[in-house]
């Protein structure tokens, strides 16, 4: 028996596979593309190549495309799955989780993998992974390189616009004025960190250990910026990108 967690996000789809003892045997990410259904077919092929048949496994789906998974026995919100996955990854009783997703940003306070309180920015793409993606494309660099550029900034440039469309116009204007790309990159990441911290400040138990999950978890300088703004260390790990899928797989296994 295998246990599968599938997290279909707006940009990327993550999958976690556990064996019958609950040990992780596979983690992989694929682009979601234009359709959740197409992403699901790509996931099926990848699972088949790994010798896993989703039709006979226990499966929980999550993410905005969770209802596109017909063989899932349950659909669970990504908030619950990220809480469960973060608890397993970081082995802490009580934690606060920040997830900068493609279409929303979530801050979650949880204990023993169960959600106690959460807030999310889902009305606008400012402060989300989509915002970072658009700005990285405008600066003609991949997101990891954007993070590296920001670390080498020589000046702190503020991106004042809260709307992604207006912020992109602002970035174009800054580039046209000859502002260095690394300084603009810093302004982009600082803008996201500021937005995240506004949501984080709403949590009652804000003094718990803080962990970052999702697609920006390998951006070391972004972690530093978050920590500076929060006044505390923010920790992550490469596997934290799969926190939602891992949490879903653990729920499928009844753990």
Residue, then its C-alpha position, 0 to 999 in steps of 0.5 A: x500500500x502506498x499513500x499519496x499526497x497531491x498538491x495542485x497549485x496555480x503554478x506548480x503541482x507537488x506530489x509526495x509518496x509514502x510507503x506502508x510504514x509511512x516513510x517518504x519514498x518520493x517527492x516531485x514537482x511538475x509545472x501545473x501549466x494551463x490546466x489542473x487536469x493536464x497537470x494530473x495526467x503528468x502526475x499519473x505518468x510520473x507515478x507510473x514511472x515510479x511503479x506507483x498505481x494511484x488507483x489502488x493507493x490511498x490518496x488525499x488531494x489539496x491545493x486550488x486544483x484538489x477537486x480535479x483528482x478523481x481517485x483521491x478519497x479526500x480533498x483537504x484544504x492546503x491550510x490543513x495540509x501545510x500545517x500537518x506537513x510542517x509539523x512533520x518536517x520540523x518536529x515541533x509541537x507548536x509552530x507558525x507557518x508562512x506559505x507564499x503560494x502562487x495565488x495567495x499567501x497564508x500564515x498559519x498557527x498550529x499545534x501538533x499539526x492542527x490549525x489553531x488560527x490562520x490568515x491569508x491574502x487571497x484578494x490580490x496577487x501582491x505579496x504572493x509568488x505570482x507577484x515575485x514571478x512577474x517581477x522576476x520575468x520583468x527583470x529577465x531572471x529566474x526567481x533564485x537569481x532574483x534572490x541572489x541579486x537582492x542580496x548584492x544590492x547597494x541601495x534600498x529601493x522601495x516598491x510603493x505600489x500595492x497592486x501588481x500591475x502598477x508595481x510592474x509599471x513602477x519597476x519598468x520606470x525604475x529600470x528606465x531611470x538606470x536603477x541597478x537591477x539588484x536594487x530593484x530586486x531587493x525592492x521586489x522581495x522587500x515588498x513581499x516580505x512587508x506584505x507577509x509581515x502584515x498578515x503575520x502580525x494578526x496571529x495571536x501567538x506570533x512568538x512561536x518558531x516560524x517556518x517558511x514553506x512553499x516555492x520560496x523556501x530555497x530563497x535564502x535572502x528572502x528568509x533573511x528579509x522576513x527574519x529582519x522584518x519579524x525580528x526573529x529567525x525564519x527557518x526552512x528546508x528544501x523539502x518544505x516546498x512539498x509541505x502541502x503534499x507531504x501533509x496530504x500524504x500523511x493524512x491519507x496514511x491516517x497520521 
